[in-house]
């Protein structure tokens, strides 16, 4: 049954405006705009599908047996990480910056939408694409790399969901310090490079020296990779799982605080 509101005369004025309705309408508009940005769409959709192939080639040259790993348990978390970095984080930095420079965000704030709804609705298409891509890559890795059913699927689900939220929040933080749409192609690179190198995507932390691994464990994407990998290996202890969850939540909370404090709604001059 459709809920309607009434004016002072009692006449119906149509469906009531709710946060979900407003965010959904904004997400539909954002999806249309994203489809027109061919470069962003290519990087978000196709690049993460290709990069895991290079990880597989590297994994086959590593001594994984001593760490209790297989090429599949290295490639699958890496594939999820690539999707989060390209389809969600990098794509959303561009989305937030371009919409800000075009005064779209400023105009949206003059309507019914609240700040959180604007950011959430704008991020929703990229998050959904990233989620679908992660599921597709998980199915592909399971079939092509002969991975068994995960003994701890809840860890993988938690890692993926936390990764989606965290990468969206980190994208908004990065956008706050990005001046133009052109520079939005550069500013995500430091976090992306550090994550690829140090978060266990190309080289599992189990193969790194203990001191270096301890530092890398504090990187934003490391707990996501660890939880996804732990879901398939079943080797993650309760303490290790809680530590990874705490790190991911801490980065997410820190990112949300930074967005509330420094996010810019008008063009940088």
N, C-alpha and C positions, 0 to 999 in steps of 0.2 A: 504494500500500500504506500502510495506516495505521500510524504508529509508536506503540507503546505502551510504557509504563513498567511495571516490576514492583516489588512490595514484597519484603520479605525472604523470604517463602514462595514467591516465584516467580509469584504470581498477577498477571494483567494488571490494570492500573488505568485503562485508557483512553488516549486520545491524549495525547501529550506536550505540555506547555504550552510554547509558544514566543512570543517577542515579537510576531510577526506575528499569531498566533492571539489573543493577549490584546488587541492594538490593534484588530483587526477586531471582536472582541466588544464592546469599548468603543465603537467607531465606530457599530455597529448600534444600541446603546442611545442614543447621543447623537443619531443621526438621528431616532429616535422622539421624543425630547424636543424636538428642533428643530422637528419637524412640528407639535407642539402649541403652539409659540410663534408665533402667527399674525402678530403685528406684526413680529417679527424675520424671519420667513420672507418676508413681503411686501416688506420693505426689501431683503432679500438677493436675491430672485428677480426682482421686477418693476421696482423703481426703476432698476436699471442698464439695463434694456431700453428705458426711456423717455428717459433723459437724453441719449443720443447724438443724439436728434432736435433738441435745442436746440443742440448743437454744430454740427450740419449747417447750421442756419439761420445761425449766427454765421459759419461757414466760408465760406458763399456771399457774405458781405459783405466778406471779406478779400481783399487782393491777394496771392494765394498763388503765382501764376505766377513772380514774381520770386525766390521762395525755392525754386522747383522742386517745389512741393507741389500737391496737388489736394484737393478736399473729401474724397475717399475716404481719402487718406493722413493727414488730420487726424482724421476721425471714427473710423476703425478703432482707432488707438491710444488715443483717448479712451474708446471703448467698453470696451476691455480694462482701462483704468485704473479706470473706474467699477465694473466687476465686482470688481476686486481690493479696492477701497475698501469697497464695500457688502457684497458677498457673503462676503468673507473677513475683512478687517480689522475693520470695525464689528461684524459678526455675532459674531466670535470674542471681542471684548472683552466683550460681553454674556454669552456662553457661559461664559468663564472666571470672571467675577465672580459670576454667579448660582450656578454649581456650587460655588464657594468658600464663598459665604454660606450655602448649603444643606448645608455640610459634606460634600458629595460627594467633593471632592478629598481631604479629610482621611481619609475612610474608604477610598478607593481606595489610599492610600499604605500602609495596614496589610496589604494583600494582596500578591500576587505582582508586581503592576505596578510598574515603575520610574518615576521622575519623568518621564523623556523619553517613555516609553510612554503615560503619562497625558495629557500635553500633546498628543502626536502623535495618539493615538486620539480625543481630544476635538476636535481641529482637523480631522480627516480629512473628516467630512461637509461642512463649509463649504468646504474646499479643493476637494473633488470638485465641489461645486455651482459654485464659481467657475470651475473649469477647463471644465466643460461649458458654462457660460454664455459664457465667452470664445470657445470653439469655435463656438457657435451664432451669436454676434454677428459673428465673423469671416466665417462663411459668408454671413450676411445682408448685411453690408457689401460683400462681394465681389460678390454678385449685384445688389444694389440700386444700388450706386455705381459699377458697371462697373470694378472694380479688376482689373488683370491679375494673373497668377500672380506671387508674390513672387520677385524675383531672388536674395534671400539669406534663404531660410526659416529657416536655422539661427539667425540672429540673433533672429528673432521667437520661435522656440521657447525659446531661452536666456532671452530677456527675460521671457517668460511664466512659465517655471519658477522663475526667480529671484524674480519678483514674488510668486508664490504662497507660497514659503518665507519671504520677507522680511516679507510682510504678516501671516502667521501669527505670526512671532516678534515683530513690533512690537505685535500685539494682546495678546500675553502681557505685554509690557512695560507697555503702557497699563493693563491689568487690575491690575497690581501697585500702581498708584497710584490706583485707583478704589475707592471705599468701598462703594457699593451698586449693585444692579441698576438703580435709577432713574438714578443718576449715570453709569452706563455708556452712557446715551443721549447724554451731553454730552461726556464726556472724549475720545471719538474725533474730535470736530469740529475741533479745531485742526489736526491733521495732515491731515484730509480737505480742509479749506478751503485750506490752504497748497498741497496737492498739486493740487487742481483749478485753482487760480489760477496757480501757479508751475511746475508740472511739464510744461508744454507740452500739456495736455489741451484747454483752451479756446483758448489762444493759443500757437501753436508758438514755440519759443525763437528760431527763425530770424527772427521778426518783432520780437523785443525788442532793445533797445539792448545792445551787446556786454557792458558791465559787469554789467548786470542779468541777462543770460543766463548769464554765468559764475557768478553766485551761485546762480541757479536750478538749474544743473547739479548742484549738490551736494545737492539735496533727495532724499529716499529714492526717490520714484516716478519721478523724471526719467530715470534710466538705463533703467528698464523701458519707458517710453514711447519713448525714443530708439531702443532696440533693436528694438522692434516696428515703429516707423515705418521704421527703416533696413532692416528685412527686406523691406518693400514698395517702398521707393524705390531701394534699392541704392546710395544715395549716402554711406553711412557708411564712412569709411576704416577701415583696420585699427587705426590709432592711436585714433581716436574710439571704435571698438567696444571696444577693450581698456580705454579710460578708463571707458566706461559699465559694463563688466563689473566693473572694480575698485571703482567707487563702489557698485554694488549688493551686491557681496560684502562690502565694508567695513561697510555698513549692516546686513547680515545677521549678520555676526560680532559687531558691537557689540550688536545686539539680543539675540543668544543669550547673550552675556556678561552683559547686564543682567538677563535672565531668571534665569540661574543665581545671580546676586547678590541680586536684590531680589524675585523672585516670591514671593507670599504664598500659602500653602496653607490657612491658617485665616482665618476672618472678621476683618476689621479692627475693632478696638474703640477 
